[in-house]
Every structure is written in structure tokens, then in C-alpha cells.
Amino acid sequence: MSAGMWGAVRPYTGRLVLAAVAGTAAEVCGLGLVAAAAWLIARAAQQPTMAALSLAIVAVRGFALGKGGLRYVERLAGHDVALRALAELRGRVFDALAASPTSPASSGAGRERAGGRLRDGEALTRLVADVEAVQDLLLRCLLPSVAAAVCAATGVVVTAWASPRAALVVAAGVLVAGLVLPLVAAVCGGRAAARAATARQVLAVRGLDVVEGAADLAMFGATGRFVAAADVAAADLERAERSMARLTGAVAAAGVVVQGMTALAAAWAAIGAGGDQVRVAVAALTALVAVEAVLPVAAAAQRLREVWPSYRRVIDLLTAPPSPSPARPRPVPPGPLAVELLGVSVVHPDGTAALRRVDLRIERGRRVAIVGASGAGKSTLLAAAAGHLAPTSGTVRLADHSLDAYAPADLRAAVRGLTQDAHVFAGTLRANLLLARPDATDAQLVAAARRARLTEVVQALPEGWDTVVGAGGVGLSGGQRQRLLLARALLSDPPVLLLDEPVEALDVACADEMVTDLLSAPGGGTLLLVTHRLAALRHADEVVVMDGGQIVQRGHHDELCARPGPYRDLWEAELLTA
Ligand SMILES: Nc1ncnc2c1ncn2[C@@H]1O[C@H](COP(=O)(O)OP(=O)(O)OP(=O)(O)O)[C@@H](O)[C@H]1O
């Protein structure tokens, strides 16, 4: 177990040991039960006095009760450890995901942030499925294997009392059932398990497409095709699972054959060694139980093979070097801050140059609008300025120091706002807003809501601020959702506020009014606002025009409108549409 994984289990070592001891003792009780019962039955056939049998009778009862009670303790303690370790591990995996550095060269996506180098879906898989699979490592692989090993060893010792030669036979049977069969199961089941894992992933993607895109598919008459593709994935999965089930069945059957043959051979060996009826019975039945104890190891090996890739992925994540964090981070100064990009380029792995040697300095407190055609690089510029995306070359500076000089958490708090993929969480409107600033007063909450024109939305809802939105709550229209997200960004009031198209879903008049307010209201931090509407930009201190990943014009709205160039073209196009 790696250091990261062990770290998650270590606080619960006591319970883990308890689970292992209880599980092992339960198995040994099972063995003792059979051995004592075998002795009792065989001895009773010789019609001794009751006193000669009484100890065995008590032992049978004791072992039977012990087995049940200890199994219960093992299940309780084992699941308790597994679930607690799971929660701990999930926290560590989340921290590792959040801290992993993002660079277009490694990520292949400029829009991934919270998930670091991973795409959202992959990050979610690490957090949910992979971590859960690791739970099986404890419950279905480690604990049963420890119990099986101790029980089998005890079985060999008990048989040795009945007949040393029979003990050798039992040891051989245990090795075949506990080592050879699991190896066969792991090797032969590996390919089928890998196929099943791939098929399960494909099916999940196809299934999600069918469910989430049901309305679009129905509208374009493509439901049949998509369902057929999901059916193919389901059939692949079924085939892979069938072959795994066949193997499981074959291994289980082979285990039973080995068990029976070991019992027969042990009895034969005990008879050959001149043992009496009692010793022969004890040798045969103990052999049965000793081999039975190791039969689950084959299933554990198969499961181990299945969960190993998940385990490896979690370990890789936990041991990956985190974002380089300065040894002595510089404190972020208070108030609005200057932002500077020096020769910043961002090139994605597919060769797309989203930013090309961009030089831009925005003085503290300035309100700057960034405009340009779709794909010009506006969102990438914001992502680079916030440190969400590491440039391929060049430097980003905040308050005249490289972003690397600050602690990642301080940086996240200093430069933030509304991005295109901002999320509405399942919860009340109030909780969604307070996420940005948990200690905000009611007055601050209302002020932010008023600026984002969210107040009228809240007033129209019967439950007001306590209305539950997001998953399971009322649906918000595109515009309402955007107002909520903008209010959240405004409430957070960071030293540098980034707003990526905060009003695009609103009607033109309302959008212009809100942009005017954003650009001219007193106070607040440095503002970088990406927008496609230019009407209100005369209130911006400066407009930056982008094209093909470069800054092609800069200046005040009136100045840019006065001379021929891309901005005047955009402005004339907007006037024409109006
Ligand atoms: N993960 C990615 N992989 C490859 N190319 C990408 C990726 N993300 C963005 N791009 C490309 O980078 C360029 C700039 O994208 P960006 O999102 O910054 O543009 P934008 O100006 O914000 O566009 P819009 O106004 O449509 O949001 C585009 O050509 C886009 O296709």
C-alpha cells in the first residue's frame, strides 16, 4: 500500500487490525467447529461415557457461537474502516485534483481548471469510481486473504495432530486452491476484466448521451441511432461479463473439486498412517474446511485484477508533484491589483495557438473590456490571467510579481469571477450566492443581487432567497441563471474581477444597462470584462481588441470608433443590427 493510501487508512489502524483478527478468528472458529464436530461424531460412535464427550460438546457450541459473533464484528469493523478511509481518501484525491498543475501541453484543454490536468469526466471518475474501487482492496481482497491464510495454516496444524502425512496433503490442497487457482483466475480474467471496464465506460458515455440529449435526439430523429450505439456497448459489456462469469464459475468448480479430492486424500493418508476412526474423520473434515477457507482467494485475486488500474490511477494522482508552490509565498496586497501578461503564448496539444506572445498591462483599479470574434482568445486570456492555465511561454504577473510568487489559494481568492462554465449548485439561492463569501451580510447580499438584477427574480419566487435551485430544485431560465452567477461573482468582490460574457443571455437593453453599471459603479477591484456587446463600452477605461490570439487594437471606445480598424467594423455591425 502506497504512502498516500496508507495515510488514509492509518488513523483507523486499530479498527483494521480488529477486523482482520475478528475475520481470521471467525474462520478459525469455523474450522474448529468442523474439527470438534468430526471428533464428537466419530467418538460418539464408540459409545464412550457422556463425560468423555462433554468438552467436545461445549467446544462445538462455543465455536458455533464464536463464528457468528466474530463474523459480525469483522463485517462491522471492516466496513467502518473502509468507509472512513474512503471519505479520507476522497478528500485527499480532491485536494490532489485541485492542486494538480494545468498546462495546455499536459491537459489538452484550456477550460479545465478545478480538475487540473484532467477533463471534468475523468476527474469525476477518479473521485467516485476509482476511490470506491479501492475500497474493495480492503474489504474483498486484503481482509479475506489474511483470514484465509491463517485459517488454512491452522487447518494444517490441526490435521497434523490427526496425521502428519494427511497434513502434507492438506498443505498441498491449500496451495493449489489458495495460490494456483487465484493465479489462473487473475491471469485469465485480466483480459475480460479490461474489456468489461472499457465497455462499461463506453456504455456510460453512450447512456449519458441518450438520457441527457433525449430532447435533441428526438427533435433530429436520431434517437434510434444513439440507442443502437448504446445497445452495441451494452452487448460488448454483456459478453465481457459473461466470460468473466464463466471463468468465475470454472474456478469455483475447480476449487470444489480440489476441496473434495484433498479431503479424500487426507482421509486416505490418515488411514495409511494407521490412524483410528476419530483421527481419520478429523483429518478429512479439517481438510474440507481448510481448503474451503482459501477458496475466496480466487475471487479476491480476480477482483484485485479489476481494481488494480483504479488503485494505480489514485496512487499516481496522490504521488504526482503538486503545482509548484513557493517556499515563502508573497502575501497578496489588499485592494485592486495590477495584472500584466508578458509575451504570453498558449498553444494547445493539437497545435491551436490560443494566445500568441500577448503583452498587456492593466493598471490597478482599471476597468478593461476585452472584445473580439469567437475564438479570438478572450477566455484563454482570462484563464491565463487567473493562473488557471499555465502559459506555454511568457509570464503572468499580479501586482508586479509573477503568479508563481503567490500561494495557489491566495491567488484563487485574489483573481476570480464568472467563467463561461460557472456552476449553479443544488441548494437555495442564498446558499449559491454565499458560496462566494460565506460571511457576507444581508446588505452585501442584496447589493450584489441588485447590481446583477437578481432582486426581481428573487421577489417573483414564492420562497424568495430560500428557493431551491439546481438539481432537484426549480429550473432557472438562462437569463436568471446568469444573473445568479453574476451576483455571486460581484459578491465575492476580489482584487481582480474576471467576467466572461456575464450578460450574454439577457436582452440587449438590460445587458447594456448592466455592463454600464459594471464599468462605471464606484469601488471594486480591477475588472477584466469579456463581452460581445459594445454599446456600453464607452464607460470602460480601455477596450482591448483580440484576433487570432493577439491583441490587435487598444484604446478608449470613442478613440477606436473614430479610426478605421477591427473595432470600428464590429461597432458598425452592431449599430446595423440595432
Ligand atoms: N482545449 C482546447 N483545445 C484546443 N483548442 C482550444 C481549446 N480551448 C480553446 N481552444 C481554441 O483556442 C482558441 C481561443 O479560444 P477561446 O475560448 O479563448 O476563444 P474566445 O475568444 O473566448 O471565444 P468565444 O467568444 O467563442 O468564447 C480557439 O481557437 C479555440 O478553438
Ligand as a Chemical Component Dictionary entry (heavy atoms), coordinates in Angstrom:
data_LIG
# 
_chem_comp.id                   LIG 
_chem_comp.type                 NON-POLYMER 
_chem_comp.pdbx_formal_charge   0 
_chem_comp.three_letter_code    LIG 
# 
loop_
_chem_comp_atom.comp_id 
_chem_comp_atom.atom_id 
_chem_comp_atom.alt_atom_id 
_chem_comp_atom.type_symbol 
_chem_comp_atom.charge 
_chem_comp_atom.model_Cartn_x 
_chem_comp_atom.model_Cartn_y 
_chem_comp_atom.model_Cartn_z 
_chem_comp_atom.pdbx_ordinal 
LIG N1  N1  N 0 -8.897  22.655 -25.090 1  
LIG C1  C1  C 0 -8.644  23.203 -26.265 2  
LIG N2  N2  N 0 -8.009  22.500 -27.196 3  
LIG C2  C2  C 0 -7.727  23.040 -28.393 4  
LIG N3  N3  N 0 -8.057  24.287 -28.733 5  
LIG C3  C3  C 0 -8.705  25.030 -27.827 6  
LIG C4  C4  C 0 -9.044  24.533 -26.541 7  
LIG N4  N4  N 0 -9.673  25.504 -25.855 8  
LIG C5  C5  C 0 -9.742  26.564 -26.666 9  
LIG N5  N5  N 0 -9.170  26.264 -27.855 10 
LIG C6  C6  C 0 -9.015  27.146 -29.014 11 
LIG O1  O1  O 0 -8.337  28.307 -28.595 12 
LIG C7  C7  C 0 -8.814  29.427 -29.303 13 
LIG C8  C8  C 0 -9.240  30.507 -28.332 14 
LIG O2  O2  O 0 -10.337 30.019 -27.567 15 
LIG P1  P1  P 0 -11.108 30.963 -26.532 16 
LIG O3  O3  O 0 -12.121 30.129 -25.829 17 
LIG O4  O4  O 0 -10.115 31.663 -25.703 18 
LIG O5  O5  O 0 -11.824 31.983 -27.507 19 
LIG P2  P2  P 0 -12.867 33.135 -27.161 20 
LIG O6  O6  O 0 -12.369 34.366 -27.813 21 
LIG O7  O7  O 0 -13.120 33.202 -25.698 22 
LIG O8  O8  O 0 -14.142 32.582 -27.925 23 
LIG P3  P3  P 0 -15.717 32.768 -27.550 24 
LIG O9  O9  O 0 -16.034 34.213 -27.719 25 
LIG O10 O10 O 0 -16.394 31.925 -28.572 26 
LIG O11 O11 O 0 -15.888 32.270 -26.158 27 
LIG C9  C9  C 0 -9.952  28.927 -30.183 28 
LIG O12 O12 O 0 -9.438  28.737 -31.483 29 
LIG C10 C10 C 0 -10.347 27.623 -29.557 30 
LIG O13 O13 O 0 -10.846 26.747 -30.537 31 
# 
loop_
_chem_comp_bond.comp_id 
_chem_comp_bond.atom_id_1 
_chem_comp_bond.atom_id_2 
_chem_comp_bond.value_order 
_chem_comp_bond.pdbx_ordinal 
LIG N1  C1  SING 1  
LIG C1  N2  SING 2  
LIG C1  C4  DOUB 3  
LIG N2  C2  DOUB 4  
LIG C2  N3  SING 5  
LIG N3  C3  DOUB 6  
LIG C3  C4  SING 7  
LIG C3  N5  SING 8  
LIG C4  N4  SING 9  
LIG N4  C5  DOUB 10 
LIG C5  N5  SING 11 
LIG N5  C6  SING 12 
LIG C6  O1  SING 13 
LIG C6  C10 SING 14 
LIG O1  C7  SING 15 
LIG C7  C8  SING 16 
LIG C7  C9  SING 17 
LIG C8  O2  SING 18 
LIG O2  P1  SING 19 
LIG P1  O3  DOUB 20 
LIG P1  O4  SING 21 
LIG P1  O5  SING 22 
LIG O5  P2  SING 23 
LIG P2  O6  DOUB 24 
LIG P2  O7  SING 25 
LIG P2  O8  SING 26 
LIG O8  P3  SING 27 
LIG P3  O9  DOUB 28 
LIG P3  O10 SING 29 
LIG P3  O11 SING 30 
LIG C9  O12 SING 31 
LIG C9  C10 SING 32 
LIG C10 O13 SING 33 
# 
